[in-house]
Amino acid sequence: MDTTTFLSKIFLFESLNAEQLQLFKAFVSEKKISKGEHLFSEDQPATSFFIIVSGSVKIYKLSADGNEQILHIHQSGDLVAEAVIFDFETYPAYCQALEDTVLIRISKNNFKEQLRYFPEISFQIMRAYSRRIRQLVAKIEEIALHDIKSRLANFLLKNAHKKNDQLICSLNFSKKDLAAVLGTIPETLSRALNFFKKEKILAERKEGIIILDIKNLKQY
């Protein structure tokens, strides 16, 4: 993989020229993790942050009774654990691969050292923080203000794509993970799915969840 070319396409580095990118290339490395493997655990010393090249990961916390709450699902091009650059000495949550995943690992200390020479990157980091805060606020509002049918409908509409003349949401993670993303339990998610299937709004296939009636789904 051409690391310099990849970094140039990531918003964090898009203001840099080829010569400047070479400086960052010196302290980044490729990291591969298999499906189910943890990239880092909560309270582990935070020495790096990451950018996903391919695959996907989930960021989650565990409650006192062991229940899992997914905070984010990150995919290709997303930053992972960028909050540790300034704010944390340890990782504040767990990160686990949802599929075989390739990432770019960036040394936190080396990156911070370069910021004094490239202050424009600091503004890009602020942009990343701002986007993450908006995502968390939206998630809190969605859980507080919408029932599970509404949350499921919103998720499917946001993540669906056209394939073979069908509108499909391909899930690369389990129904248990989807329930956690939606802030519910698997049994409640199953009831919502069954309701939509009974109303012929959705159908489940091997390749994912098919949206049969987008007009009615949007009403939820």
MIDRENBA-378198 format. One record per residue (C-alpha): x negated, y negated, z negated; residue number from 1; residue in three letters. Coordinates in nm, 3 decimals, decimal comma. Each point is the difference from the previous one (the first is absolute). Example, Ala and Ser with C-alpha at 12.3 -4.5 7.8 and 13.67 -1.06 7.14 Angstrom:
        xx        yy        zz     k     r
    -1,230     0,450    -0,780     1   ALA
    -0,137    -0,344     0,066     2   SER
//
This chain:
        xx        yy        zz     k     r
     0,000     0,000     0,000     1   MET
    -0,123    -0,351     0,084     2   ASP
     0,029    -0,162    -0,342     3   THR
    -0,065    -0,354     0,126     4   THR
     0,279     0,024     0,259     5   THR
     0,240     0,142    -0,259     6   PHE
    -0,076    -0,273    -0,256     7   LEU
     0,048    -0,271     0,263     8   SER
     0,363     0,110     0,041     9   LYS
     0,076    -0,022    -0,375    10   ILE
     0,141    -0,337    -0,105    11   PHE
    -0,249    -0,028    -0,286    12   LEU
    -0,291    -0,024     0,245    13   PHE
     0,163    -0,138     0,313    14   GLU
    -0,159    -0,346    -0,044    15   SER
    -0,355     0,142     0,017    16   LEU
    -0,215     0,035     0,309    17   ASN
    -0,194     0,314     0,098    18   ALA
    -0,320    -0,112    -0,173    19   GLU
     0,181    -0,074    -0,325    20   GLN
     0,183     0,333     0,012    21   LEU
    -0,335     0,177     0,014    22   GLN
    -0,078    -0,135    -0,347    23   LEU
     0,309     0,169    -0,140    24   PHE
    -0,065     0,320     0,193    25   LYS
    -0,313     0,051    -0,211    26   ALA
     0,198     0,081    -0,316    27   PHE
     0,309     0,179     0,133    28   VAL
     0,033     0,373     0,048    29   SER
     0,253     0,251     0,127    30   GLU
     0,202     0,203    -0,249    31   LYS
     0,214     0,303     0,086    32   LYS
     0,256     0,157    -0,233    33   ILE
     0,229     0,296     0,058    34   SER
     0,375     0,008    -0,052    35   LYS
     0,074     0,009    -0,374    36   GLY
    -0,349    -0,117    -0,097    37   GLU
    -0,038    -0,308    -0,221    38   HIS
    -0,205    -0,292     0,123    39   LEU
    -0,011    -0,140    -0,353    40   PHE
     0,180     0,036    -0,332    41   SER
     0,138    -0,252    -0,247    42   GLU
    -0,268    -0,144    -0,233    43   ASP
    -0,284     0,135     0,217    44   GLN
    -0,279    -0,262     0,040    45   PRO
     0,087    -0,215     0,301    46   ALA
    -0,311    -0,034     0,214    47   THR
     0,161    -0,023     0,345    48   SER
     0,307    -0,086     0,198    49   PHE
     0,110     0,164     0,324    50   PHE
     0,154    -0,043     0,344    51   ILE
     0,195     0,287     0,156    52   ILE
    -0,123     0,103     0,344    53   VAL
     0,250     0,285     0,049    54   SER
     0,243     0,191    -0,219    55   GLY
     0,189    -0,130    -0,304    56   SER
    -0,022    -0,017    -0,379    57   VAL
     0,234    -0,073    -0,287    58   LYS
    -0,075    -0,224    -0,297    59   ILE
     0,185     0,108    -0,311    60   TYR
     0,020    -0,028    -0,377    61   LYS
     0,097     0,264    -0,255    62   LEU
     0,246    -0,073    -0,280    63   SER
    -0,054     0,121    -0,355    64   ALA
     0,212     0,309     0,072    65   ASP
    -0,191     0,079     0,319    66   GLY
     0,247    -0,134     0,255    67   ASN
    -0,155    -0,145     0,314    68   GLU
     0,090    -0,345     0,132    69   GLN
    -0,133    -0,081     0,345    70   ILE
    -0,104    -0,364     0,037    71   LEU
    -0,119     0,000     0,361    72   HIS
    -0,051     0,225     0,299    73   ILE
    -0,290    -0,117     0,213    74   HIS
    -0,071     0,093     0,361    75   GLN
    -0,253    -0,076     0,273    76   SER
    -0,144    -0,352    -0,024    77   GLY
     0,119    -0,060    -0,358    78   ASP
    -0,226    -0,113    -0,282    79   LEU
    -0,008     0,227    -0,305    80   VAL
    -0,093    -0,123    -0,351    81   ALA
    -0,105    -0,347     0,118    82   GLU
     0,113    -0,130    -0,342    83   ALA
    -0,318     0,145    -0,155    84   VAL
    -0,215    -0,253     0,187    85   ILE
     0,065    -0,260    -0,270    86   PHE
     0,253     0,120    -0,250    87   ASP
    -0,078     0,351    -0,127    88   PHE
    -0,298     0,194    -0,130    89   GLU
     0,196     0,324     0,030    90   THR
     0,262     0,113     0,252    91   TYR
     0,349    -0,091    -0,130    92   PRO
     0,177     0,300     0,161    93   ALA
    -0,049     0,332     0,178    94   TYR
    -0,062     0,036     0,373    95   CYS
     0,076     0,333     0,172    96   GLN
    -0,013     0,100     0,367    97   ALA
     0,336     0,085     0,157    98   LEU
    -0,184     0,157     0,294    99   GLU
    -0,360     0,043     0,111   100   ASP
    -0,130    -0,356    -0,012   101   THR
    -0,307    -0,192     0,115   102   VAL
    -0,092    -0,326    -0,172   103   LEU
    -0,268    -0,265    -0,001   104   ILE
    -0,152    -0,043    -0,348   105   ARG
    -0,126    -0,350    -0,085   106   ILE
    -0,222    -0,067    -0,299   107   SER
     0,169    -0,252    -0,228   108   LYS
    -0,320    -0,160    -0,127   109   ASN
    -0,161    -0,031     0,341   110   ASN
     0,319    -0,142     0,146   111   PHE
     0,022    -0,264    -0,275   112   LYS
    -0,361    -0,095     0,062   113   GLU
     0,080    -0,075     0,365   114   GLN
     0,297    -0,222    -0,086   115   LEU
    -0,230    -0,287    -0,095   116   ARG
    -0,119    -0,007     0,362   117   TYR
     0,344     0,056     0,156   118   PHE
     0,253    -0,193    -0,210   119   PRO
     0,264     0,034     0,273   120   GLU
     0,036     0,365    -0,099   121   ILE
     0,114    -0,113    -0,344   122   SER
     0,307    -0,155     0,163   123   PHE
     0,070     0,329     0,177   124   GLN
    -0,018     0,181    -0,334   125   ILE
     0,248    -0,250    -0,146   126   MET
     0,223     0,078     0,296   127   ARG
    -0,027     0,373    -0,081   128   ALA
     0,086    -0,061    -0,366   129   TYR
     0,295    -0,217     0,097   130   SER
     0,136     0,269     0,233   131   ARG
    -0,034     0,266    -0,270   132   ARG
     0,186    -0,218    -0,253   133   ILE
     0,283    -0,054     0,250   134   ARG
     0,023     0,376     0,054   135   GLN
     0,024     0,066    -0,375   136   LEU
     0,262    -0,272    -0,051   137   VAL
     0,204     0,139     0,290   138   ALA
    -0,024     0,350    -0,148   139   LYS
     0,119    -0,120    -0,342   140   ILE
     0,290    -0,191     0,157   141   GLU
     0,101     0,296     0,213   142   GLU
     0,010     0,239    -0,297   143   ILE
     0,184    -0,251    -0,218   144   ALA
     0,257    -0,121     0,254   145   LEU
     0,071     0,294     0,232   146   HIS
     0,130     0,351    -0,052   147   ASP
    -0,181     0,307     0,134   148   ILE
     0,203     0,015     0,323   149   LYS
    -0,098    -0,358     0,079   150   SER
    -0,366     0,058    -0,088   151   ARG
    -0,014     0,315     0,213   152   LEU
     0,168    -0,176     0,293   153   ALA
    -0,247    -0,290    -0,020   154   ASN
    -0,297     0,236    -0,013   155   PHE
     0,115     0,199     0,302   156   LEU
     0,078    -0,308     0,207   157   LEU
    -0,340    -0,154    -0,077   158   LYS
    -0,195     0,316     0,078   159   ASN
     0,191     0,152     0,292   160   ALA
    -0,141     0,016     0,352   161   HIS
     0,126     0,109     0,341   162   LYS
    -0,096     0,353     0,106   163   LYS
     0,160     0,196     0,285   164   ASN
     0,293    -0,243     0,009   165   ASP
     0,063     0,051    -0,372   166   GLN
    -0,054    -0,235    -0,292   167   LEU
    -0,204     0,201    -0,247   168   ILE
    -0,177    -0,056    -0,330   169   CYS
    -0,291     0,242    -0,021   170   SER
    -0,096     0,063    -0,360   171   LEU
    -0,363     0,090    -0,064   172   ASN
     0,073     0,057    -0,367   173   PHE
     0,241     0,209    -0,206   174   SER
     0,359    -0,075    -0,100   175   LYS
    -0,128    -0,024    -0,357   176   LYS
    -0,236    -0,279     0,109   177   ASP
     0,277    -0,171     0,195   178   LEU
     0,219     0,006    -0,311   179   ALA
    -0,281    -0,161    -0,200   180   ALA
    -0,049    -0,267     0,268   181   VAL
     0,373    -0,080    -0,023   182   LEU
    -0,007    -0,010    -0,379   183   GLY
     0,222     0,302    -0,058   184   THR
    -0,019     0,375    -0,063   185   ILE
     0,011     0,274     0,267   186   PRO
     0,351     0,114    -0,096   187   GLU
     0,145    -0,348     0,048   188   THR
    -0,182    -0,038     0,331   189   LEU
     0,141     0,334     0,118   190   SER
     0,353    -0,112    -0,080   191   ARG
    -0,050    -0,323     0,201   192   ALA
    -0,143     0,195     0,295   193   LEU
     0,285     0,249    -0,011   194   ASN
     0,253    -0,284    -0,003   195   PHE
    -0,152    -0,155     0,314   196   PHE
    -0,018     0,340     0,171   197   LYS
     0,363     0,073    -0,085   198   LYS
     0,098    -0,338     0,148   199   GLU
    -0,204     0,091     0,312   200   LYS
    -0,220    -0,304    -0,049   201   ILE
    -0,320     0,204    -0,045   202   LEU
    -0,128     0,343     0,090   203   ALA
    -0,306     0,186    -0,121   204   GLU
    -0,231     0,176     0,240   205   ARG
    -0,344     0,154    -0,027   206   LYS
    -0,155    -0,316     0,144   207   GLU
     0,173    -0,231    -0,251   208   GLY
     0,324    -0,183    -0,076   209   ILE
     0,203    -0,092     0,309   210   ILE
     0,216    -0,314    -0,005   211   ILE
     0,319     0,094     0,184   212   LEU
     0,205    -0,311    -0,072   213   ASP
    -0,218    -0,307    -0,046   214   ILE
     0,297    -0,238    -0,017   215   LYS
     0,152     0,176    -0,301   216   ASN
    -0,338     0,048    -0,166   217   LEU
    -0,064    -0,375     0,022   218   LYS
     0,324    -0,061    -0,190   219   GLN
    -0,158     0,164    -0,303   220   TYR
//
